[in-house]
Amino acid sequence: MHLSSKLIRIQPLDFKLLHLRTVAFSFNLSMYHFVIAFLFELRKRKCLYLLVKDKMQVDQEEEGHQKCHAEHTPEEEIDHTEAKTKSAVSDKQDRLNQTLKKGKVKSIDLPIQSSLCRQLGQDLLNSYIENEGKMIMQDKLEKERNDAKNAVEEYVYDFRDRLGTVYEKFITPEDLSKLSAVLEDTENWLYEDGEDQPKQVYVDKLQELKKYGQPIQMKYMEHEERPKALNDLGKKIQLVMKVIEAYRNKDERYDHLDPTEMEKVEKCISDAMSWLNSKMNVQNKLSLTQDPVVKVSEIVAKSKELDNFCNPIIYKPKPKAEVPEDKPKANSEHNGPMDGQSGTETKSDSTKDSSQHTKSSGEMEVD
């Protein structure tokens, strides 16, 4: 539009240029050059003026559009958007109603089938779980096998060390050489043929070694624990014999005991002493390499038997004497201190006698 207006305005100027050229040729050539230069300058300025005018018109139109756009507020734009949305929803509802009027609507349940994406199937997962359980059980069996093997090796090293120290006095030289050979053979077997054997093989091998070692170990334990057991039994026998001696001497602490029961106590003590003396006489004649005649467990059982039979009899409490209630009152009213004795001395003497009786009854020392 602007380009056509420019052409229309410039076209009359071209006619004028042609006319001037004709006049210039008729008068003077120099004048012709002057006129030509003037016309070019005029045309140049005219074109520049037209361009500036068109630019101003375009700027005015853009400012008008911006003002119109600024006059619309955000609320109006929101209302306009909501109106468009409502109209679209109403159109959809109308189309839906028309569709419903045309025919019946039937609802059908669509089956949903789930499928795992990039995951293991249930069958494959169960097989993996089963394999894991098998591997766990295999690891457990392997650990038990290694523990059984280590137990054999530990027994060999420990027992061979004890044979040269604490067990040396309880084994004969012939048995010592045989047992040492067995231990050495077992050690070599562990690192050769017995390197990878089932668990039961190691268990059987350990039981076989213990058949050789347990008798020696038993002799050592009996020798170490027998003195303490004999000492305890001897103290208990001496304690009961002291009570019997005090009863024979008419000690008031034991005058309430039944004579028949005390005879049973004497017989029990006599049997215990005879048993102990006979066993110890035989045991003292044996060497350390021989099996003991009496075991520590038998001595402890004899000591418990003595306690269970004798203690309820010799420690039977003395019955309380029944004192009439009126007699002490009469004595306190009519009788006072006699022969220069004070009541405090009488009280102290009675207290002393009672303390001596308590000490003698609870005495547990042994000579």
KAVENUR-V204976 format. One record per backbone hydrogen bond with DSSP energy under -1.0 kcal/mol. NH is the residue of the N-H (numbers start at 1). CO is the residue of the C=O. Records with the same first field share a line. If there is no record, write none. Layout:
BEGIN
NH = CO ; CO
END
This chain:
BEGIN
5 = 1
6 = 2
7 = 3
8 = 4
9 = 5
10 = 6
11 = 7
14 = 10
15 = 11
16 = 12
17 = 13
18 = 14
19 = 15
20 = 16
21 = 17
22 = 18
23 = 19
24 = 20
25 = 21
26 = 22
27 = 23
28 = 24
32 = 28
33 = 29
34 = 30
35 = 31
36 = 32
37 = 33
38 = 34
39 = 35
40 = 36
41 = 37
42 = 38
43 = 39
44 = 40
45 = 41
46 = 42
47 = 43
48 = 44
49 = 45
50 = 46
51 = 47
52 = 48
53 = 49
54 = 50
55 = 51
56 = 52
57 = 53
58 = 54
59 = 55
60 = 56
61 = 57
62 = 58
63 = 59
64 = 60
65 = 61
66 = 62
67 = 63
68 = 64
69 = 65
70 = 66
71 = 67
77 = 73
78 = 74
79 = 75
80 = 76
81 = 77
82 = 78
83 = 79
84 = 80
85 = 81
86 = 82
87 = 83
88 = 84
89 = 85
90 = 86
91 = 87
92 = 88
93 = 89
94 = 90
95 = 91
96 = 92
97 = 93
98 = 94
99 = 95
100 = 96
101 = 97
102 = 98
103 = 99
125 = 121
126 = 122
127 = 123
128 = 124
129 = 125
130 = 126
131 = 127
132 = 128
133 = 129
134 = 130
135 = 131
136 = 132
137 = 133
138 = 134
139 = 135
140 = 136
141 = 137
142 = 138
143 = 139
144 = 140
145 = 141
146 = 142
147 = 143
148 = 144
149 = 145
150 = 146
151 = 147
152 = 148
153 = 149
154 = 150
155 = 151
156 = 152
157 = 153
158 = 154
159 = 155
160 = 156
161 = 157
162 = 158
163 = 159
165 = 162
167 = 162
170 = 167
176 = 172
177 = 173
178 = 174
179 = 175
180 = 176
181 = 177
182 = 178
183 = 179
184 = 180
185 = 181
186 = 182
187 = 183
188 = 184
189 = 185
190 = 186
191 = 187
194 = 189
195 = 192
202 = 198
203 = 199
204 = 200
205 = 201
206 = 202
207 = 203
208 = 204
209 = 205
210 = 206
211 = 207
213 = 209
214 = 210
217 = 213
218 = 214
219 = 215
220 = 216
221 = 217
222 = 218
223 = 219
224 = 220
225 = 221
226 = 222
229 = 225
230 = 226
231 = 227
232 = 228
233 = 229
234 = 230
235 = 231
236 = 232
237 = 233
238 = 234
239 = 235
240 = 236
241 = 237
242 = 238
243 = 239
244 = 240
245 = 241
246 = 242
247 = 243
248 = 244
249 = 245
250 = 247
251 = 246
254 = 251
257 = 254
262 = 258
263 = 259
264 = 260
265 = 261
266 = 262
267 = 263
268 = 264
269 = 265
270 = 266
271 = 267
272 = 268
273 = 269
274 = 270
275 = 271
276 = 272
277 = 273
278 = 274
279 = 275
280 = 276
281 = 277
282 = 278
283 = 279
284 = 280
286 = 283
290 = 287
299 = 295
300 = 296
301 = 297
302 = 298
303 = 299
304 = 300
305 = 301
306 = 302
307 = 303
308 = 304
309 = 305
310 = 306
311 = 307
313 = 310
314 = 310
315 = 311
316 = 313
330 = 326
331 = 327
332 = 328
333 = 329
334 = 330
335 = 331
341 = 338
346 = 342
347 = 343
348 = 344
349 = 345
350 = 346
351 = 347
352 = 348
353 = 349
354 = 350
355 = 351
356 = 352
357 = 353
358 = 354
359 = 355
360 = 356
361 = 357
362 = 358
END
